[in-house]
Amino acid sequence: MEPLSVALVGGLHADARRAAVEQLLRTVPGSVALHHDLSFAADGTVRRTVRDAGGTLDAGEAPLVNDCACCALREDLVPELKRLAAGRTCRLAIVELWDSVEPKAMAEVIASCGGGSLALTGVLTAVDPALLLPSLGCGDDLAEAGLAVAASDRRTVADTWARQLEYAPVLALATGEEAADDTDRALLAQLHPTARQVAVESVELAATALAGFDVEAAALRQHPACALLPQEADEAGVATYVWRGARPFHPARLYAALEDLACAAARSRGRFWLADRPDTLLSWDAAGGALCVENTGPWLAALPDAAWELVPPARRAAAALDWHPEHGDRGQHLVFTSPGLDRDGLRALLESCLLTDAEYAGGRTAWKGLSPAFDELLDPVP
């Protein structure tokens, strides 16, 4: 029996998301939409509905798991999809994700737990381009916006929206109360230049939901070591600045500049290295003025040769493109995208955070003795 095709439709822009789901229900014969409403989590349950173009087919509730609405979704989603697959009553199951649920986690759950009965064939993020910048500039915690999926959820509106936007290979564009302008369109194109943009009302939308989706390739595209970051651009007042450097950052000077750097652009991301942690690949992820810095493991140059065979080929290829004769794949690669971007100011600030000639000449022994300014961020005390 052929596996049931499954398409994820997500995004914080609820009206655009619902419009995309309705269009798929109308244009894909035999399609149904499955939605878990997490807004009732305070009552201890998650509400599930299954519907087709004609209306609701089934409804039910799932209890919270570990006081986490998103955990309840994960526990309930795959069994419901398998039930639909076993019944063979539909051709396509459209999973309409709740506002703050990120598609990456759900895509990986379906891919790993589908058991051959499910095939993830599409991941779409619905976007109202006129709301793009307000969403990206919102530094409020999800809890403040009533969108947290668990008591421990510390994500912000901006960083959640950025990940929803950048993970999906297809952006379903809908028009809300206000029409998008050239600045909105330029910002969207620069944030995710490889995405396929499809109007919600287009007949092409159905094809994107059935085109196929590679979960492993999508994860690699998001990994800081080999992410497909945007290139330099400048259009309609929106600019993308790509900054690279070979030398490591001075930890104390970079730490002192973090607030200015995080607020310098609507969105910035990439990878970097610190002089006092020369073997650690660090990720940079900022949106809405909030910055997340994380340890994502060792640089390839820090691994023994035998360990390279365990590294995905895509990462080895990405490292080879930027290989430095002395530092290997260690390097700075940060990308800033925003309306009104100050390229010169950013360049000067970033370069001021690098080791000076004298500091660089001191070598690794001296570097490791520098003030460990990032310990609180990278090695928090439990």
KOLMAR-519194 format. One line per field, with one value per residue (C-alpha): residue number from 1; chain; residue in one letter; x, y, z. Coordinates in Angstrom, 2 decimals, always signed. Layout:
% residues N
resi = c(NUM,...)
chain = c(A,...)
resn = c(a,...)
px = c(X,...)
py = c(Y,...)
pz = c(Z,...)
END
This chain:
% residues 382
resi = c(1,2,3,4,5,6,7,8,9,10,11,12,13,14,15,16,17,18,19,20,21,22,23,24,25,26,27,28,29,30,31,32,33,34,35,36,37,38,39,40,41,42,43,44,45,46,47,48,49,50,51,52,53,54,55,56,57,58,59,60,61,62,63,64,65,66,67,68,69,70,71,72,73,74,75,76,77,78,79,80,81,82,83,84,85,86,87,88,89,90,91,92,93,94,95,96,97,98,99,100,101,102,103,104,105,106,107,108,109,110,111,112,113,114,115,116,117,118,119,120,121,122,123,124,125,126,127,128,129,130,131,132,133,134,135,136,137,138,139,140,141,142,143,144,145,146,147,148,149,150,151,152,153,154,155,156,157,158,159,160,161,162,163,164,165,166,167,168,169,170,171,172,173,174,175,176,177,178,179,180,181,182,183,184,185,186,187,188,189,190,191,192,193,194,195,196,197,198,199,200,201,202,203,204,205,206,207,208,209,210,211,212,213,214,215,216,217,218,219,220,221,222,223,224,225,226,227,228,229,230,231,232,233,234,235,236,237,238,239,240,241,242,243,244,245,246,247,248,249,250,251,252,253,254,255,256,257,258,259,260,261,262,263,264,265,266,267,268,269,270,271,272,273,274,275,276,277,278,279,280,281,282,283,284,285,286,287,288,289,290,291,292,293,294,295,296,297,298,299,300,301,302,303,304,305,306,307,308,309,310,311,312,313,314,315,316,317,318,319,320,321,322,323,324,325,326,327,328,329,330,331,332,333,334,335,336,337,338,339,340,341,342,343,344,345,346,347,348,349,350,351,352,353,354,355,356,357,358,359,360,361,362,363,364,365,366,367,368,369,370,371,372,373,374,375,376,377,378,379,380,381,382)
chain = c(A,A,A,A,A,A,A,A,A,A,A,A,A,A,A,A,A,A,A,A,A,A,A,A,A,A,A,A,A,A,A,A,A,A,A,A,A,A,A,A,A,A,A,A,A,A,A,A,A,A,A,A,A,A,A,A,A,A,A,A,A,A,A,A,A,A,A,A,A,A,A,A,A,A,A,A,A,A,A,A,A,A,A,A,A,A,A,A,A,A,A,A,A,A,A,A,A,A,A,A,A,A,A,A,A,A,A,A,A,A,A,A,A,A,A,A,A,A,A,A,A,A,A,A,A,A,A,A,A,A,A,A,A,A,A,A,A,A,A,A,A,A,A,A,A,A,A,A,A,A,A,A,A,A,A,A,A,A,A,A,A,A,A,A,A,A,A,A,A,A,A,A,A,A,A,A,A,A,A,A,A,A,A,A,A,A,A,A,A,A,A,A,A,A,A,A,A,A,A,A,A,A,A,A,A,A,A,A,A,A,A,A,A,A,A,A,A,A,A,A,A,A,A,A,A,A,A,A,A,A,A,A,A,A,A,A,A,A,A,A,A,A,A,A,A,A,A,A,A,A,A,A,A,A,A,A,A,A,A,A,A,A,A,A,A,A,A,A,A,A,A,A,A,A,A,A,A,A,A,A,A,A,A,A,A,A,A,A,A,A,A,A,A,A,A,A,A,A,A,A,A,A,A,A,A,A,A,A,A,A,A,A,A,A,A,A,A,A,A,A,A,A,A,A,A,A,A,A,A,A,A,A,A,A,A,A,A,A,A,A,A,A,A,A,A,A,A,A,A,A,A,A,A,A,A,A,A,A,A,A,A,A,A,A,A,A,A,A,A,A,A,A,A,A,A,A,A,A,A,A,A,A)
resn = c(m,e,p,l,s,v,a,l,v,g,g,l,h,a,d,a,r,r,a,a,v,e,q,l,l,r,t,v,p,g,s,v,a,l,h,h,d,l,s,f,a,a,d,g,t,v,r,r,t,v,r,d,a,g,g,t,l,d,a,g,e,a,p,l,v,n,d,c,a,c,c,a,l,r,e,d,l,v,p,e,l,k,r,l,a,a,g,r,t,c,r,l,a,i,v,e,l,w,d,s,v,e,p,k,a,m,a,e,v,i,a,s,c,g,g,g,s,l,a,l,t,g,v,l,t,a,v,d,p,a,l,l,l,p,s,l,g,c,g,d,d,l,a,e,a,g,l,a,v,a,a,s,d,r,r,t,v,a,d,t,w,a,r,q,l,e,y,a,p,v,l,a,l,a,t,g,e,e,a,a,d,d,t,d,r,a,l,l,a,q,l,h,p,t,a,r,q,v,a,v,e,s,v,e,l,a,a,t,a,l,a,g,f,d,v,e,a,a,a,l,r,q,h,p,a,c,a,l,l,p,q,e,a,d,e,a,g,v,a,t,y,v,w,r,g,a,r,p,f,h,p,a,r,l,y,a,a,l,e,d,l,a,c,a,a,a,r,s,r,g,r,f,w,l,a,d,r,p,d,t,l,l,s,w,d,a,a,g,g,a,l,c,v,e,n,t,g,p,w,l,a,a,l,p,d,a,a,w,e,l,v,p,p,a,r,r,a,a,a,a,l,d,w,h,p,e,h,g,d,r,g,q,h,l,v,f,t,s,p,g,l,d,r,d,g,l,r,a,l,l,e,s,c,l,l,t,d,a,e,y,a,g,g,r,t,a,w,k,g,l,s,p,a,f,d,e,l,l,d,p,v,p)
px = c(+0.00,+1.28,+2.08,-0.26,+1.09,+1.43,+1.98,+2.75,+1.39,+2.67,+3.37,+2.47,+0.25,-2.91,-5.18,-2.65,-2.15,-5.87,-6.23,-3.49,-5.13,-8.54,-7.01,-5.38,-8.63,-10.43,-7.83,-6.51,-9.24,-9.44,-7.56,-8.27,-6.82,-5.71,-5.29,-4.31,-5.45,-3.01,-4.81,-6.73,-3.57,-4.31,-7.32,-5.03,-5.99,-5.21,-8.18,-7.93,-10.12,-10.12,-12.00,-12.35,-13.61,-17.15,-16.62,-15.58,-15.24,-13.96,-12.99,-11.32,-8.96,-5.49,-4.19,-1.12,+2.17,+4.73,+2.73,+3.66,+1.09,+3.64,+4.57,+0.89,+0.75,+3.73,+2.21,-1.17,-0.20,+1.41,-1.27,-3.96,-2.08,-1.60,-5.32,-6.04,-3.48,-4.99,-8.47,-7.26,-10.08,-7.91,-5.12,-3.40,-3.32,-2.70,-1.33,-2.17,+0.32,-0.69,+0.71,+4.02,+4.76,+7.92,+7.78,+11.24,+10.27,+7.03,+8.68,+11.29,+8.63,+6.66,+9.78,+11.10,+7.82,+5.83,+6.82,+6.45,+2.76,+3.40,+5.36,+6.10,+5.62,+5.56,+6.40,+4.91,+5.01,+2.13,+3.12,+1.32,+4.23,+2.82,+3.19,+6.69,+8.68,+6.34,+6.60,+10.37,+10.75,+8.63,+10.92,+8.06,+8.23,+5.69,+4.20,+3.43,+1.67,-0.29,+1.55,+3.86,+3.52,+4.89,+5.66,+9.36,+8.95,+11.35,+11.20,+10.28,+7.81,+10.63,+12.98,+10.11,+8.86,+12.35,+12.80,+9.32,+10.10,+13.58,+12.95,+10.19,+11.19,+7.79,+6.27,+2.51,+1.80,-1.54,-2.81,-4.29,-5.89,-2.87,-1.09,+2.63,+5.00,+8.37,+10.22,+8.18,+8.82,+12.55,+12.86,+11.13,+13.31,+16.52,+15.60,+14.91,+16.26,+16.00,+12.32,+9.66,+7.04,+3.51,+0.35,-2.21,-4.90,-2.66,-3.33,+0.43,-0.02,-1.35,+1.75,+4.06,+2.25,+2.94,+6.41,+8.40,+10.51,+13.90,+14.07,+17.80,+18.69,+16.47,+18.23,+21.63,+20.47,+19.79,+22.96,+25.34,+28.29,+26.76,+23.68,+22.70,+22.95,+21.75,+24.16,+24.86,+21.86,+20.46,+16.96,+14.06,+15.86,+16.55,+20.11,+21.88,+25.45,+27.73,+30.70,+33.57,+36.75,+39.55,+40.80,+38.95,+36.97,+38.30,+35.66,+35.37,+35.15,+32.58,+30.51,+30.47,+29.21,+26.47,+23.56,+24.55,+25.11,+21.83,+19.88,+21.73,+19.46,+15.99,+17.63,+21.17,+22.60,+25.71,+28.71,+31.75,+34.67,+36.19,+39.88,+39.43,+37.33,+39.24,+37.82,+34.15,+31.81,+29.38,+26.08,+24.66,+20.87,+19.27,+15.84,+13.79,+16.79,+17.17,+20.31,+20.88,+24.48,+25.01,+27.76,+27.09,+30.04,+33.61,+34.98,+36.03,+39.62,+39.43,+38.44,+40.81,+40.98,+39.13,+36.08,+35.61,+33.92,+31.13,+30.43,+27.77,+29.27,+27.46,+29.32,+32.68,+31.96,+31.02,+34.21,+36.33,+34.94,+36.15,+39.25,+41.98,+45.61,+46.12,+42.67,+40.94,+37.18,+37.27,+36.10,+33.56,+30.53,+27.71,+24.85,+22.71,+19.44,+17.33,+15.79,+18.12,+21.15,+24.38,+26.99,+29.96,+29.02,+28.57,+31.89,+33.74,+32.11,+32.74,+36.35,+36.96,+36.00,+38.67,+42.06,+44.58,+47.89,+49.63,+46.92,+46.84,+50.63,+50.35,+48.96,+46.57,+48.21,+47.72,+44.22,+42.97,+44.03,+41.70,+38.70,+36.05,+33.23,+30.88,+30.92,+27.57,+25.92,+27.55,+28.05,+25.08,+24.96,+21.97)
py = c(+0.00,+3.42,+5.69,+8.56,+11.91,+14.47,+18.22,+20.63,+24.17,+26.46,+30.05,+32.73,+34.52,+32.59,+34.11,+33.37,+29.85,+29.10,+30.50,+28.17,+25.16,+26.03,+26.35,+22.92,+21.36,+22.84,+21.91,+18.51,+15.88,+13.56,+15.85,+16.38,+18.86,+17.90,+20.67,+20.64,+23.77,+24.44,+27.52,+25.36,+24.01,+25.95,+23.64,+20.61,+19.49,+19.95,+20.00,+18.09,+18.49,+16.68,+18.28,+18.28,+20.95,+20.30,+20.70,+18.85,+15.07,+14.30,+16.06,+15.01,+15.94,+14.86,+15.32,+17.42,+15.53,+16.78,+20.01,+20.71,+21.30,+20.70,+17.34,+16.39,+17.34,+15.11,+12.18,+12.52,+13.58,+10.43,+8.02,+10.21,+10.30,+6.52,+6.10,+8.14,+6.12,+2.82,+3.90,+5.00,+7.49,+10.40,+11.20,+14.00,+14.83,+18.54,+19.22,+22.78,+23.63,+25.88,+29.43,+28.99,+25.36,+25.12,+22.87,+21.35,+19.42,+18.12,+17.17,+15.12,+13.40,+12.34,+11.19,+9.15,+7.68,+7.22,+3.56,+3.47,+4.38,+8.13,+10.19,+13.83,+15.45,+19.16,+21.82,+25.28,+28.43,+30.83,+34.50,+37.81,+39.90,+43.11,+41.52,+40.21,+43.02,+43.53,+39.80,+39.79,+42.86,+41.58,+40.71,+39.70,+36.29,+33.83,+33.64,+37.38,+36.88,+33.87,+31.56,+29.54,+25.77,+24.99,+26.73,+26.42,+27.94,+30.90,+31.59,+35.00,+35.87,+37.08,+34.10,+31.63,+33.39,+33.51,+29.75,+29.04,+31.20,+29.90,+26.16,+25.79,+25.50,+26.95,+30.24,+30.54,+34.25,+35.71,+39.29,+40.59,+43.90,+45.82,+45.22,+44.52,+47.12,+46.84,+46.90,+43.94,+41.95,+42.73,+41.73,+38.42,+37.65,+38.42,+36.49,+33.30,+33.69,+29.99,+29.63,+29.09,+31.80,+30.79,+32.86,+31.17,+31.41,+29.87,+26.39,+25.79,+25.52,+21.96,+20.82,+22.18,+20.13,+16.93,+17.69,+15.79,+16.82,+15.62,+16.02,+15.30,+17.79,+20.41,+19.94,+20.35,+23.56,+24.95,+23.71,+26.61,+24.74,+24.40,+26.62,+28.19,+31.76,+34.70,+36.54,+40.27,+42.25,+45.77,+46.55,+48.84,+50.08,+46.55,+45.28,+42.05,+42.35,+39.31,+39.65,+37.19,+37.08,+34.58,+35.69,+34.72,+37.20,+38.60,+37.22,+40.30,+42.80,+40.75,+40.26,+44.01,+44.56,+41.90,+44.23,+46.64,+43.79,+42.03,+45.26,+46.28,+44.26,+42.77,+39.37,+38.08,+34.57,+32.56,+30.97,+32.30,+31.38,+32.79,+32.91,+31.26,+28.43,+27.78,+24.30,+25.19,+26.12,+28.72,+29.64,+33.16,+33.55,+36.97,+38.43,+41.18,+42.40,+39.06,+36.98,+33.28,+32.01,+28.25,+25.67,+23.44,+21.10,+21.07,+22.54,+19.83,+20.98,+20.07,+16.45,+13.54,+12.33,+9.11,+11.08,+12.81,+9.71,+10.20,+13.75,+14.28,+14.85,+18.21,+19.51,+18.29,+19.99,+23.26,+23.16,+22.57,+25.70,+27.92,+26.00,+28.23,+27.01,+27.68,+27.56,+24.95,+25.52,+27.89,+31.33,+34.11,+34.09,+36.37,+37.69,+40.73,+41.58,+44.65,+47.81,+50.76,+48.59,+50.42,+48.27,+50.51,+50.74,+46.98,+46.29,+48.64,+47.20,+43.58,+44.21,+45.97,+42.74,+40.63,+39.95,+42.68,+41.87,+41.63,+39.44,+37.19,+36.75,+35.41,+32.13,+29.66,+29.49,+33.22,+33.15,+30.60,+32.94,+35.71,+36.69,+33.93,+36.40,+33.86,+31.25,+32.38,+32.08,+28.84,+26.99,+28.02,+26.66,+24.27)
pz = c(+0.00,-0.92,+2.05,+2.82,+1.61,+4.41,+4.02,+6.85,+6.69,+9.43,+10.34,+12.85,+10.32,+11.16,+8.50,+5.77,+7.10,+7.12,+3.60,+2.38,+4.03,+2.56,-0.90,-0.61,+0.56,-2.45,-5.06,-3.94,-4.30,-1.32,+1.03,+4.73,+7.22,+10.72,+13.29,+16.96,+18.77,+21.62,+22.92,+25.42,+27.06,+30.24,+30.66,+30.41,+26.91,+23.24,+20.88,+17.60,+14.53,+11.20,+8.33,+4.58,+2.20,+3.38,+7.10,+10.28,+10.03,+13.51,+16.73,+19.94,+22.73,+23.78,+27.34,+28.03,+28.21,+30.74,+31.02,+27.38,+24.66,+21.91,+23.47,+23.43,+19.75,+18.95,+20.88,+19.15,+15.63,+14.24,+15.56,+13.97,+10.68,+10.76,+11.41,+8.30,+6.34,+7.47,+6.45,+3.00,+2.88,+1.79,-0.65,+1.25,+4.96,+5.51,+8.98,+9.91,+12.66,+15.51,+15.48,+17.31,+16.42,+14.32,+11.25,+11.74,+14.88,+13.38,+10.08,+11.92,+14.07,+10.98,+9.14,+12.06,+13.30,+10.11,+9.86,+6.08,+6.17,+5.94,+3.39,+4.12,+0.71,+1.49,+4.08,+3.57,+5.67,+5.08,+4.97,+4.83,+3.47,+4.98,+8.44,+7.81,+9.42,+12.41,+13.19,+12.73,+14.93,+17.81,+20.71,+23.03,+24.63,+23.24,+26.73,+26.62,+23.30,+24.60,+22.21,+24.49,+24.16,+27.62,+30.89,+30.02,+26.53,+26.38,+22.66,+21.31,+18.57,+16.31,+16.55,+16.21,+13.10,+11.60,+11.95,+10.57,+7.58,+6.82,+7.23,+4.65,+0.97,-0.03,+1.12,+0.55,+0.15,+1.17,+1.17,+4.42,+5.31,+4.04,+0.75,+0.78,-0.64,-2.37,+0.95,+2.26,-0.90,-0.90,+2.76,+2.14,-0.88,+1.02,+4.16,+2.22,-1.33,-2.21,-1.26,-3.87,-3.43,-4.42,-4.08,-1.84,-4.50,-7.18,-8.54,-8.12,-4.36,-4.63,-6.52,-3.81,-1.16,-3.10,-4.51,-1.88,+1.10,+2.39,+6.18,+6.45,+3.73,+5.36,+8.71,+7.06,+5.37,+8.85,+10.55,+11.25,+9.76,+6.29,+6.26,+2.95,+4.21,+2.09,-0.19,-0.43,-1.66,-1.72,-3.00,-2.07,+1.02,+2.30,+2.46,+3.29,+4.49,+4.56,+6.88,+6.99,+9.00,+9.56,+12.97,+16.15,+18.20,+21.46,+23.87,+26.10,+23.26,+21.37,+24.50,+25.11,+21.56,+21.57,+22.26,+19.49,+17.04,+17.90,+17.35,+14.18,+11.87,+11.80,+11.29,+11.61,+11.71,+11.02,+12.72,+14.56,+16.80,+19.97,+20.77,+24.17,+22.63,+19.39,+18.81,+19.31,+16.45,+17.77,+16.17,+15.95,+15.71,+16.26,+15.53,+17.10,+19.09,+20.90,+20.32,+20.87,+20.91,+21.12,+21.14,+18.11,+18.55,+17.26,+14.05,+11.60,+11.95,+15.65,+14.92,+14.41,+10.81,+11.65,+12.83,+9.48,+8.03,+10.56,+9.34,+6.62,+3.16,+2.91,+5.91,+4.61,+1.30,+3.01,+5.07,+1.98,+0.34,+3.19,+4.28,+5.73,+5.55,+9.27,+10.88,+8.74,+8.66,+11.63,+10.62,+11.02,+8.71,+9.83,+7.70,+8.57,+6.77,+7.44,+6.07,+6.62,+7.34,+8.28,+6.53,+7.37,+11.03,+11.26,+9.57,+11.91,+15.02,+14.03,+13.08,+16.39,+18.15,+16.41,+17.97,+17.31,+15.61,+18.97,+20.50,+17.46,+17.57,+21.12,+19.81,+21.35,+24.74,+25.22,+23.69,+26.20,+28.98,+27.80,+29.92,+29.48,+28.88,+27.27,+30.03,+31.42,+27.99,+26.89,+30.20,+32.36,+35.88,+36.24)
END
